[in-house]
């Protein structure tokens, strides 16, 4: 094994970079619906449409990121630098204009940036780790993800509470993004390998589309990413704009500061504390079994949100629901990319990850659009969307069960094809 493969230094650098990227990205993503609906007066459906357009741009971003990351002419590092430039342009656009058109174009830039970032960053981590290290490496990155997300939500909430001025929030998001660009430029080494197949990058997409394990995983993964989108973009808005239902006629919506506190500590903070213990506890399980546990917990969490009483007992129940959803996400995030890495030949890691990450684009298209529409409807519709989300976990469990049977039938075949032979 080479020094780069045996050293964890590239993983630590990617973890720091992820923290910085997520600080800036989350500040924008989390507060855009709240700012444009509650402060600027746009309809939730309109804002959901703008977010959905950005997610469609993520489809192009992931494909572009996969091509750039696997291409010897560009590689992982240049794809990450391109991602930094795109997200900084989005923040700058929102800083100078808060119109609907600016919101749409900013979301397009954010979608392109996220697509390039996740594909290239995770491919670099797979390059730097062996099979046994990989889940712990991704756990470290998810920990950085949670910290960056939590800081972005917490810091953005403080800024909005103190200034009530959206441009201040968007300007502040530029600071960690500039640091991310500087770290990538100055400290990260290129990890793309000169495999002969790498010259046929476009052909790799066609090969990936014929991999039945990857295709089935993508189908299930769309559910996971839709759940994350509902929690990150719709649940805060739902809690801030609660409407009466036949079950709960007395409504007391949560304030912005309460929502940011609940998400920072009850959702993100708990994920930070439990991330490494979760991976250590579940590391011996088949990845499909771990993901099956995750999707079941998503269902439980959504049922709890649906069952939340809108009265003085509301906040404790929301805390429990967020805790369950946090654990579900903590299981999903490190095990999903590690599973895709087992499908992928070494020369096509960026492409396989790009195909898998299309699920994020699709999920973040469905989630905000469906969630924004539901919130603009009657109280019962907004309330019952969470029960519908819980019911959707059933086909996910079935799909993961099929993948699990395939993994048991061929326990070594995929991983041997995916990993180059190295000496320990």
ZAGUKE-673116 format. One record per residue (C-alpha): residue number from 1; x, y negated, z negated. Coordinates in nm, 3 decimals, decimal comma. Layout:
<sites>
SITE  NUM  X  Y  Z $
...
</sites>
This chain:
<sites>
SITE  1  0,000  0,000  0,000 $
SITE  2  0,137  -0,346  0,084 $
SITE  3  0,203  -0,612  -0,178 $
SITE  4  -0,103  -0,804  -0,060 $
SITE  5  -0,324  -0,498  -0,094 $
SITE  6  -0,195  -0,410  -0,441 $
SITE  7  -0,201  -0,764  -0,579 $
SITE  8  -0,518  -0,916  -0,717 $
SITE  9  -0,392  -1,271  -0,648 $
SITE  10  -0,593  -1,313  -0,324 $
SITE  11  -0,907  -1,208  -0,513 $
SITE  12  -0,844  -1,468  -0,784 $
SITE  13  -0,792  -1,737  -0,521 $
SITE  14  -1,116  -1,639  -0,350 $
SITE  15  -1,293  -1,644  -0,688 $
SITE  16  -1,177  -2,000  -0,760 $
SITE  17  -1,271  -2,106  -0,407 $
SITE  18  -1,614  -1,946  -0,446 $
SITE  19  -1,675  -2,133  -0,771 $
SITE  20  -1,597  -2,463  -0,597 $
SITE  21  -1,801  -2,383  -0,286 $
SITE  22  -2,103  -2,273  -0,488 $
SITE  23  -2,085  -2,581  -0,712 $
SITE  24  -2,133  -2,802  -0,408 $
SITE  25  -2,367  -2,576  -0,213 $
SITE  26  -2,599  -2,502  -0,507 $
SITE  27  -2,628  -2,869  -0,602 $
SITE  28  -2,771  -2,926  -0,256 $
SITE  29  -2,975  -2,608  -0,219 $
SITE  30  -3,140  -2,604  -0,563 $
SITE  31  -3,236  -2,972  -0,579 $
SITE  32  -3,339  -3,037  -0,219 $
SITE  33  -3,696  -2,906  -0,271 $
SITE  34  -3,733  -3,087  -0,603 $
SITE  35  -3,597  -3,418  -0,469 $
SITE  36  -3,784  -3,421  -0,139 $
SITE  37  -4,116  -3,300  -0,285 $
SITE  38  -4,128  -3,458  -0,631 $
SITE  39  -3,929  -3,779  -0,568 $
SITE  40  -3,969  -3,849  -0,197 $
SITE  41  -4,325  -3,721  -0,158 $
SITE  42  -4,292  -3,465  0,122 $
SITE  43  -4,530  -3,168  0,121 $
SITE  44  -4,388  -2,842  -0,013 $
SITE  45  -4,479  -2,669  0,314 $
SITE  46  -4,284  -2,931  0,511 $
SITE  47  -3,976  -2,894  0,293 $
SITE  48  -4,008  -2,516  0,309 $
SITE  49  -4,009  -2,541  0,689 $
SITE  50  -3,688  -2,747  0,683 $
SITE  51  -3,521  -2,491  0,456 $
SITE  52  -3,639  -2,210  0,682 $
SITE  53  -3,487  -2,381  0,987 $
SITE  54  -3,157  -2,394  0,800 $
SITE  55  -3,182  -2,023  0,733 $
SITE  56  -3,228  -1,954  1,103 $
SITE  57  -2,908  -2,152  1,161 $
SITE  58  -2,750  -1,907  0,918 $
SITE  59  -2,816  -1,631  1,173 $
SITE  60  -2,585  -1,811  1,416 $
SITE  61  -2,347  -1,891  1,130 $
SITE  62  -2,304  -1,526  1,030 $
SITE  63  -2,248  -1,416  1,389 $
SITE  64  -2,000  -1,698  1,441 $
SITE  65  -1,832  -1,620  1,109 $
SITE  66  -1,799  -1,252  1,199 $
SITE  67  -1,647  -1,337  1,536 $
SITE  68  -1,404  -1,593  1,394 $
SITE  69  -1,307  -1,377  1,094 $
SITE  70  -1,221  -1,069  1,304 $
SITE  71  -1,059  -1,263  1,588 $
SITE  72  -0,675  -1,266  1,581 $
SITE  73  -0,686  -1,617  1,733 $
SITE  74  -0,882  -1,759  1,436 $
SITE  75  -0,906  -1,522  1,138 $
SITE  76  -1,051  -1,547  0,788 $
SITE  77  -0,876  -1,871  0,684 $
SITE  78  -0,985  -2,083  0,979 $
SITE  79  -1,341  -1,955  0,945 $
SITE  80  -1,339  -2,071  0,580 $
SITE  81  -1,199  -2,412  0,672 $
SITE  82  -1,468  -2,453  0,939 $
SITE  83  -1,730  -2,362  0,677 $
SITE  84  -1,596  -2,633  0,444 $
SITE  85  -1,618  -2,898  0,715 $
SITE  86  -1,979  -2,807  0,798 $
SITE  87  -2,105  -2,822  0,438 $
SITE  88  -1,924  -3,154  0,378 $
SITE  89  -2,095  -3,298  0,686 $
SITE  90  -2,432  -3,185  0,546 $
SITE  91  -2,369  -3,354  0,210 $
SITE  92  -2,254  -3,672  0,384 $
SITE  93  -2,566  -3,679  0,601 $
SITE  94  -2,792  -3,650  0,295 $
SITE  95  -2,586  -3,916  0,119 $
SITE  96  -2,659  -4,174  0,389 $
SITE  97  -3,016  -4,073  0,475 $
SITE  98  -3,304  -3,901  0,293 $
SITE  99  -3,541  -3,876  0,590 $
SITE  100  -3,711  -3,554  0,701 $
SITE  101  -3,487  -3,544  1,009 $
SITE  102  -3,176  -3,572  0,789 $
SITE  103  -3,313  -3,289  0,574 $
SITE  104  -3,356  -3,065  0,879 $
SITE  105  -3,010  -3,135  1,025 $
SITE  106  -2,845  -3,102  0,684 $
SITE  107  -3,008  -2,761  0,637 $
SITE  108  -2,887  -2,652  0,981 $
SITE  109  -2,532  -2,748  0,887 $
SITE  110  -2,567  -2,573  0,550 $
SITE  111  -2,693  -2,258  0,721 $
SITE  112  -2,401  -2,253  0,964 $
SITE  113  -2,158  -2,317  0,679 $
SITE  114  -2,296  -2,045  0,454 $
SITE  115  -2,289  -1,794  0,740 $
SITE  116  -1,923  -1,860  0,814 $
SITE  117  -1,826  -1,874  0,446 $
SITE  118  -1,976  -1,549  0,316 $
SITE  119  -1,863  -1,339  0,611 $
SITE  120  -1,502  -1,463  0,611 $
SITE  121  -1,460  -1,476  0,232 $
SITE  122  -1,588  -1,124  0,171 $
SITE  123  -1,386  -0,985  0,462 $
SITE  124  -1,074  -1,137  0,304 $
SITE  125  -1,157  -0,970  -0,028 $
SITE  126  -1,210  -0,631  0,140 $
SITE  127  -0,870  -0,675  0,312 $
SITE  128  -0,701  -0,734  -0,024 $
SITE  129  -0,853  -0,442  -0,216 $
SITE  130  -0,872  -0,066  -0,204 $
SITE  131  -1,191  0,134  -0,246 $
SITE  132  -1,149  0,181  -0,621 $
SITE  133  -1,077  -0,189  -0,681 $
SITE  134  -1,349  -0,324  -0,462 $
SITE  135  -1,654  -0,326  -0,687 $
SITE  136  -1,460  -0,493  -0,969 $
SITE  137  -1,324  -0,747  -0,721 $
SITE  138  -1,673  -0,830  -0,603 $
SITE  139  -1,788  -0,844  -0,966 $
SITE  140  -1,525  -1,111  -1,027 $
SITE  141  -1,648  -1,303  -0,724 $
SITE  142  -2,009  -1,275  -0,838 $
SITE  143  -1,897  -1,408  -1,176 $
SITE  144  -1,743  -1,707  -0,999 $
SITE  145  -2,062  -1,732  -0,793 $
SITE  146  -2,271  -1,748  -1,111 $
SITE  147  -2,043  -2,003  -1,276 $
SITE  148  -2,042  -2,225  -0,969 $
SITE  149  -2,419  -2,196  -0,932 $
SITE  150  -2,476  -2,268  -1,301 $
SITE  151  -2,247  -2,571  -1,302 $
SITE  152  -2,413  -2,700  -0,986 $
SITE  153  -2,763  -2,669  -1,133 $
SITE  154  -2,665  -2,804  -1,476 $
SITE  155  -2,461  -3,096  -1,339 $
SITE  156  -2,723  -3,183  -1,080 $
SITE  157  -2,994  -3,187  -1,348 $
SITE  158  -2,790  -3,427  -1,561 $
SITE  159  -2,729  -3,660  -1,267 $
SITE  160  -3,096  -3,669  -1,168 $
SITE  161  -3,212  -3,720  -1,527 $
SITE  162  -2,971  -4,009  -1,583 $
SITE  163  -2,987  -4,183  -1,246 $
SITE  164  -3,306  -4,067  -1,068 $
SITE  165  -3,109  -4,146  -0,753 $
SITE  166  -3,079  -3,874  -0,489 $
SITE  167  -2,772  -4,019  -0,307 $
SITE  168  -2,573  -3,994  -0,633 $
SITE  169  -2,650  -3,622  -0,646 $
SITE  170  -2,551  -3,566  -0,283 $
SITE  171  -2,231  -3,769  -0,322 $
SITE  172  -2,131  -3,570  -0,630 $
SITE  173  -2,167  -3,243  -0,436 $
SITE  174  -1,884  -3,355  -0,206 $
SITE  175  -1,624  -3,342  -0,485 $
SITE  176  -1,603  -2,962  -0,535 $
SITE  177  -1,641  -2,910  -0,159 $
SITE  178  -1,333  -3,123  -0,092 $
SITE  179  -1,143  -2,922  -0,355 $
SITE  180  -1,258  -2,601  -0,184 $
SITE  181  -1,123  -2,723  0,149 $
SITE  182  -0,791  -2,825  -0,009 $
SITE  183  -0,745  -2,490  -0,187 $
SITE  184  -0,823  -2,293  0,128 $
SITE  185  -0,584  -2,502  0,336 $
SITE  186  -0,293  -2,498  0,092 $
SITE  187  -0,306  -2,167  -0,098 $
SITE  188  -0,476  -1,897  0,108 $
SITE  189  -0,290  -1,665  0,341 $
SITE  190  -0,443  -1,511  0,651 $
SITE  191  -0,543  -1,148  0,593 $
SITE  192  -0,680  -1,040  0,931 $
SITE  193  -0,486  -0,743  1,061 $
SITE  194  -0,360  -0,694  1,415 $
SITE  195  -0,563  -0,382  1,494 $
SITE  196  -0,582  -0,297  1,866 $
SITE  197  -0,962  -0,295  1,840 $
SITE  198  -0,958  -0,653  1,712 $
SITE  199  -0,908  -0,775  2,070 $
SITE  200  -1,259  -0,642  2,147 $
SITE  201  -1,442  -0,845  1,885 $
SITE  202  -1,766  -0,883  2,081 $
SITE  203  -1,781  -0,509  2,150 $
SITE  204  -1,777  -0,454  1,773 $
SITE  205  -2,125  -0,603  1,739 $
SITE  206  -2,265  -0,340  1,976 $
SITE  207  -2,092  -0,063  1,779 $
SITE  208  -2,230  -0,196  1,450 $
SITE  209  -2,583  -0,198  1,594 $
SITE  210  -2,558  0,178  1,651 $
SITE  211  -2,464  0,256  1,289 $
SITE  212  -2,782  0,399  1,135 $
SITE  213  -2,662  0,354  0,776 $
SITE  214  -2,589  -0,013  0,835 $
SITE  215  -2,924  -0,070  1,008 $
SITE  216  -3,124  0,094  0,728 $
SITE  217  -2,928  -0,100  0,467 $
SITE  218  -2,998  -0,425  0,653 $
SITE  219  -3,370  -0,348  0,648 $
SITE  220  -3,368  -0,301  0,270 $
SITE  221  -3,130  -0,590  0,214 $
SITE  222  -3,380  -0,834  0,367 $
SITE  223  -3,600  -0,765  0,064 $
SITE  224  -3,318  -0,842  -0,180 $
SITE  225  -3,229  -1,171  -0,012 $
SITE  226  -3,594  -1,276  0,008 $
SITE  227  -3,620  -1,218  -0,368 $
SITE  228  -3,314  -1,434  -0,430 $
SITE  229  -3,459  -1,707  -0,208 $
SITE  230  -3,792  -1,700  -0,393 $
SITE  231  -3,619  -1,734  -0,729 $
SITE  232  -3,374  -2,005  -0,618 $
SITE  233  -3,602  -2,222  -0,404 $
SITE  234  -3,965  -2,142  -0,494 $
SITE  235  -3,968  -2,051  -0,864 $
SITE  236  -3,832  -2,392  -0,983 $
SITE  237  -4,094  -2,570  -0,771 $
SITE  238  -4,366  -2,333  -0,895 $
SITE  239  -4,276  -2,407  -1,258 $
SITE  240  -4,268  -2,783  -1,192 $
SITE  241  -4,604  -2,790  -1,010 $
SITE  242  -4,817  -2,534  -1,188 $
SITE  243  -5,185  -2,543  -1,101 $
SITE  244  -5,487  -2,406  -1,287 $
SITE  245  -5,610  -2,052  -1,229 $
SITE  246  -5,911  -1,866  -1,360 $
SITE  247  -5,682  -1,686  -1,602 $
SITE  248  -5,492  -1,997  -1,716 $
SITE  249  -5,708  -2,309  -1,684 $
SITE  250  -5,493  -2,520  -1,918 $
SITE  251  -5,175  -2,617  -1,734 $
SITE  252  -4,856  -2,772  -1,869 $
SITE  253  -4,585  -2,786  -1,604 $
SITE  254  -4,223  -2,773  -1,712 $
SITE  255  -4,009  -3,085  -1,680 $
SITE  256  -3,707  -3,101  -1,450 $
SITE  257  -3,469  -3,092  -1,747 $
SITE  258  -3,646  -2,786  -1,892 $
SITE  259  -3,631  -2,608  -1,557 $
SITE  260  -3,260  -2,681  -1,506 $
SITE  261  -3,186  -2,567  -1,863 $
SITE  262  -3,384  -2,244  -1,821 $
SITE  263  -3,210  -2,157  -1,495 $
SITE  264  -2,865  -2,259  -1,614 $
SITE  265  -2,871  -2,054  -1,933 $
SITE  266  -3,151  -1,798  -1,892 $
SITE  267  -3,075  -1,698  -1,533 $
SITE  268  -2,725  -1,807  -1,433 $
SITE  269  -2,564  -1,805  -1,779 $
SITE  270  -2,683  -1,457  -1,866 $
SITE  271  -2,552  -1,334  -1,532 $
SITE  272  -2,209  -1,475  -1,615 $
SITE  273  -2,199  -1,298  -1,952 $
SITE  274  -2,324  -0,961  -1,825 $
SITE  275  -2,164  -0,942  -1,478 $
SITE  276  -1,846  -0,751  -1,564 $
SITE  277  -2,015  -0,520  -1,822 $
SITE  278  -2,289  -0,437  -1,568 $
SITE  279  -2,035  -0,326  -1,306 $
SITE  280  -1,833  -0,125  -1,558 $
SITE  281  -2,148  0,047  -1,682 $
SITE  282  -2,277  0,135  -1,335 $
SITE  283  -1,946  0,189  -1,157 $
SITE  284  -1,979  0,568  -1,161 $
SITE  285  -2,317  0,562  -0,992 $
SITE  286  -2,364  0,591  -0,619 $
SITE  287  -2,406  0,240  -0,483 $
SITE  288  -2,749  0,333  -0,353 $
SITE  289  -2,859  0,438  -0,703 $
SITE  290  -2,731  0,113  -0,854 $
SITE  291  -2,920  -0,086  -0,589 $
SITE  292  -3,232  0,120  -0,659 $
SITE  293  -3,212  0,016  -1,025 $
SITE  294  -3,169  -0,345  -0,912 $
SITE  295  -3,478  -0,348  -0,691 $
SITE  296  -3,689  -0,193  -0,969 $
SITE  297  -3,579  -0,473  -1,202 $
SITE  298  -3,671  -0,732  -0,939 $
SITE  299  -4,021  -0,584  -0,941 $
SITE  300  -4,043  -0,602  -1,321 $
SITE  301  -3,921  -0,962  -1,320 $
SITE  302  -4,179  -1,073  -1,065 $
SITE  303  -4,457  -0,905  -1,261 $
SITE  304  -4,344  -1,101  -1,568 $
SITE  305  -4,352  -1,428  -1,370 $
SITE  306  -4,703  -1,341  -1,249 $
SITE  307  -4,811  -1,256  -1,604 $
SITE  308  -4,664  -1,574  -1,757 $
SITE  309  -4,926  -1,754  -1,970 $
SITE  310  -4,956  -2,125  -1,897 $
SITE  311  -4,968  -2,245  -2,259 $
SITE  312  -4,738  -2,285  -2,559 $
SITE  313  -4,605  -1,931  -2,509 $
SITE  314  -4,509  -1,998  -2,148 $
SITE  315  -4,141  -2,084  -2,196 $
SITE  316  -4,041  -1,767  -2,393 $
SITE  317  -4,203  -1,545  -2,128 $
SITE  318  -4,026  -1,736  -1,850 $
SITE  319  -3,697  -1,681  -2,034 $
SITE  320  -3,760  -1,304  -2,043 $
SITE  321  -3,857  -1,300  -1,675 $
SITE  322  -3,545  -1,493  -1,577 $
SITE  323  -3,330  -1,258  -1,786 $
SITE  324  -3,467  -0,953  -1,604 $
SITE  325  -3,420  -1,122  -1,265 $
SITE  326  -3,065  -1,220  -1,364 $
SITE  327  -2,972  -0,859  -1,444 $
SITE  328  -3,131  -0,746  -1,115 $
SITE  329  -2,918  -0,996  -0,922 $
SITE  330  -2,609  -0,905  -1,124 $
SITE  331  -2,641  -0,545  -1,009 $
SITE  332  -2,721  -0,632  -0,648 $
SITE  333  -2,452  -0,887  -0,566 $
SITE  334  -2,132  -0,680  -0,618 $
SITE  335  -2,272  -0,344  -0,507 $
SITE  336  -2,422  -0,461  -0,175 $
SITE  337  -2,102  -0,589  -0,004 $
SITE  338  -1,900  -0,299  -0,148 $
SITE  339  -2,150  -0,063  0,015 $
SITE  340  -2,118  -0,237  0,353 $
SITE  341  -1,737  -0,216  0,325 $
SITE  342  -1,770  0,162  0,316 $
SITE  343  -1,959  0,159  0,646 $
SITE  344  -1,707  -0,067  0,821 $
SITE  345  -1,394  0,033  1,015 $
SITE  346  -1,100  -0,183  0,907 $
SITE  347  -1,087  -0,368  1,240 $
SITE  348  -1,455  -0,463  1,222 $
SITE  349  -1,507  -0,566  0,859 $
SITE  350  -1,602  -0,920  0,950 $
SITE  351  -1,853  -0,799  1,208 $
SITE  352  -2,017  -0,546  0,974 $
SITE  353  -2,040  -0,805  0,697 $
SITE  354  -2,177  -1,057  0,947 $
SITE  355  -2,449  -0,812  1,050 $
SITE  356  -2,532  -0,741  0,686 $
SITE  357  -2,541  -1,110  0,598 $
SITE  358  -2,805  -1,175  0,860 $
SITE  359  -3,029  -1,056  0,579 $
SITE  360  -2,949  -1,374  0,387 $
SITE  361  -3,057  -1,585  0,682 $
SITE  362  -3,377  -1,388  0,724 $
SITE  363  -3,449  -1,377  0,350 $
SITE  364  -3,390  -1,750  0,310 $
SITE  365  -3,617  -1,809  0,609 $
SITE  366  -3,901  -1,600  0,466 $
SITE  367  -3,867  -1,702  0,101 $
SITE  368  -3,888  -2,085  0,121 $
SITE  369  -4,145  -2,082  0,401 $
SITE  370  -4,375  -1,834  0,228 $
SITE  371  -4,317  -1,985  -0,114 $
SITE  372  -4,374  -2,344  0,000 $
SITE  373  -4,694  -2,244  0,177 $
SITE  374  -4,823  -2,057  -0,131 $
SITE  375  -4,758  -2,351  -0,364 $
SITE  376  -4,955  -2,584  -0,136 $
SITE  377  -5,255  -2,348  -0,148 $
SITE  378  -5,494  -2,273  -0,431 $
SITE  379  -5,376  -2,188  -0,781 $
SITE  380  -5,455  -1,820  -0,730 $
SITE  381  -5,241  -1,800  -0,413 $
SITE  382  -4,942  -1,965  -0,576 $
SITE  383  -4,985  -1,740  -0,878 $
SITE  384  -5,031  -1,411  -0,692 $
SITE  385  -4,731  -1,449  -0,463 $
SITE  386  -4,521  -1,305  -0,745 $
SITE  387  -4,740  -0,996  -0,766 $
SITE  388  -4,701  -0,950  -0,391 $
SITE  389  -4,324  -0,978  -0,425 $
SITE  390  -4,330  -0,708  -0,694 $
SITE  391  -4,533  -0,476  -0,470 $
SITE  392  -4,282  -0,520  -0,186 $
SITE  393  -4,017  -0,338  -0,390 $
SITE  394  -4,189  -0,004  -0,317 $
SITE  395  -4,066  0,027  0,046 $
SITE  396  -3,725  -0,089  -0,076 $
SITE  397  -3,704  0,200  -0,320 $
SITE  398  -3,800  0,442  -0,041 $
SITE  399  -3,533  0,305  0,194 $
SITE  400  -3,263  0,328  -0,073 $
SITE  401  -3,372  0,683  -0,149 $
SITE  402  -3,310  0,777  0,215 $
SITE  403  -2,967  0,610  0,207 $
SITE  404  -2,888  0,795  -0,113 $
SITE  405  -2,966  1,130  0,050 $
SITE  406  -2,742  1,042  0,344 $
SITE  407  -2,461  0,947  0,103 $
SITE  408  -2,493  1,278  -0,084 $
SITE  409  -2,496  1,476  0,241 $
SITE  410  -2,187  1,298  0,373 $
SITE  411  -2,007  1,168  0,062 $
SITE  412  -1,672  1,100  0,224 $
SITE  413  -1,741  1,057  0,593 $
SITE  414  -1,816  0,688  0,599 $
SITE  415  -1,545  0,577  0,358 $
SITE  416  -1,276  0,778  0,540 $
SITE  417  -1,376  0,617  0,867 $
SITE  418  -1,381  0,273  0,713 $
SITE  419  -1,049  0,273  0,528 $
SITE  420  -0,702  0,273  0,684 $
SITE  421  -0,462  0,529  0,542 $
SITE  422  -0,241  0,362  0,283 $
SITE  423  -0,004  0,497  0,023 $
SITE  424  -0,082  0,437  -0,340 $
</sites>
